[in-house]
Amino acid sequence: MSNAAADASPFELVIEPGLASKNYWFDLWRYRELLYFLAWRDIVVRYKQTAIGIAWALLRPALTMVVFVAFRRLAGMQPGGIPDPVLVFAAVLPWQFFSTALSESSSSLIGNANLISKVYFPRLIVPWASVVTAFVDFLITLGLLAVLMAWYRIAPGWQLAVLPLFVAMAFGLSLGAGLLLAALNVEYRDFRYIVPFIVQFGLFVSPIAFTSANLPERWRTVYALNPMVGIIDGFRWSLLGGYARFDAWTIGVSGVVTAAFVLLGIGYFRRMERSFADVI
Amino acid sequence: MSAPIISVEGLGKRYRIRHQQEGQRYVALRDVLASKLSPRRWLAKNGNGRHPPADEDFWALKDVSFDIQQGEVVGIIGRNGAGKSTLLKILSRITEPTEGRVTLRGRVASLLEVGTGFHPELTGRENIFLNGAILGMSRADIVRRFDAIVAFAEVERFLDTPVKRYSSGMYVRLAFAVAAHLEPEVLIVDEVLAVGDAEFQEKCLGKMEDDARAEGRTVLFVSHNMRAVLSLCTRAVLLDRGRPVSQGEPRRVIGEYLARACSSTGEIAWSESAAPGNEEFRLIAVRLYSKNERRTGTLSSSHDLIVEFDFLANTGNPGLCIGFDLTTPDGAVVFRTYQTDSALHLWPRVERGRNRWRCTVPKNLLNCGTYLVTPRVGIHNVYWIVDIGPVLQFDISLNHGTSPLWNDLTASNRPGSIAPILTWDAVGAAASTARFGT
């Protein structure tokens, strides 16, 4: 280890019941390269095993977009200022990221059971790497959106500068919920069946085919409790500039729920982590 | 002497055995809800609690204390289930102890399995990086040691081939090579040398030994291979049912282990519930017979030696191999035999239910000395069903000599594990190509 010399001799580590390593966060930093390698492994393996490789990252959101655009046409929804494909795709983008990250990270511990029962490292890395993997797909899809916007000649405005904030929210929500479900999945395998349901259900209750502006005013707050609502609204606003409405209240409520998920996810994960190797 | 590099004080680990879901280590939410809501639970809580406990405590380790100084190579031995692996898992921080405390004064790397995290789709090169990161090496370290790892594993030509196309030998070599190039202050190794070919095992042991000597590395080593423990370790710790029962000079501790582990009455039998095996196969008894079928602990080399297996079979798997190793007390294998060694039509039939088989070790073969019988049952090339270490111990007295010259073959004039009487024939005059004095 290159840093072995630095912290070699005075190194002392105490293992005691209940004393889950005091330098956990330091360890997490020390193992940052493992995070990178696990994410890299998942990406490389996925594309080695599939025939069309990287195209999968584009095909799924593109097809989802087509279906929802068709749905809007059939339902007779009026195109607003923006063409339907762009409006829908700006929402499919964060949703696809969240749903992929959630399904992958919630099953990541089970999928890496052999690692967990044979090697020590901060377990947080495993679901985190799954979220990072989904994030790479997300970045690729973002390129597709850029192409789509160029095609329709829509230029983003200054609002684009705020996009990283919403990306961070989507990342945080995916990680928080992913950690929570991953830990639950180790203890109760029922969550294997619950997660696909959450993902499927979420697709319809999130404002993807429609916009949250379509909803009556008094339901806004309740609706924003689904944290994807604020995130999707935020994406549309920052990507499509003046065309979409900025509703600070909705985004704020979703932001609070997201933060709660992050804290809950990390807290529960850290509490359960100690017994993973015994249970998995 | 400075503070020990590893101090273990009163270490204990308790597992809860759940009786409700046999064969399932995880819980279903349904069961948790059901048991929380169950009327029996309320009755038990409010009444006299007569309903049987669903959980049972099992101490995999209890009251384990020892100190290890820097540079020591310590072998941990004991039967399966003695708590060896649990101890290593606690020391490598994979699982938490229930009580006690461990103080580590050096960086620990552990190797509990060869090739943890190897991915079959990735190439050898990619797996070196992945596995190195999993074991705690930084990318810069891996780059620096890459050539040494590849050279040690002898896989240069296959670096860019997915490891799923590797032979099992190459796979193991590569995996061990990565681990062997970790440079921790304490190395924890669990049985990983049980895999791989003998030559490579020697190479790995040699590397571990060299590192321990040259760099003062401390090594903790779990093995069933008494020979390895004897040649590598400066100290041994014997665990029995989670407790350390003996520690000190390896030869003495190994002797104690064998004395505890093996029956020397020529018979070992298990009750059906405790019999080693799985649903497919359970070993019920192993016995030794010599002349006149009489069971005995000391046998003469001038009579056939019969090893009898009683077992329950519940499988039609044609890959079922039943056999044993005959070993010496320091772990050298004299031979290994299976019923499947011969041509197919000679194999005894495995009947469903109870079976009794006998294997004959011919007379005039073994040398005098102490031997151990280690039953080995498995599905060919798939997994072991019975791998429980030696169970029987017996002595052979050498008295099969018929030579007028030697009178008796004895330990002093017959070195070797075996002392067969072989055939010597004269087949004519030697060809005269080689001459004296040229």
Interface residues (C-beta under 8 A of the other chain):
Chain A: M1 S2 N3 A4 A8 F11 E12 L13 V14 I15 E16 P17 G18 A20 S21 Y31 E33 L34 Y36 F37 W40 R41 V44 V45 K48 Q49 N112 N114 L115 I116 S117 K118 V119 Y120 F121 V186 E187 Y188 R189 D190 R274 S275 A277 D278 V279 I280
Chain B: Y15 R25 Y26 V27 A28 L29 R30 V32 K89 I90 L91 S92 R93 I94 T95 E96 P97 T98 E99 G100 R101 V102 T103 L104 R105 G106 R107 V108 S110 L112 E113 T116 G117 H119 E121 L122 E126 F129 L130 A133 I134 L135 G136 M137 S138 R139 A140 D141 P162 E183 P184 E185
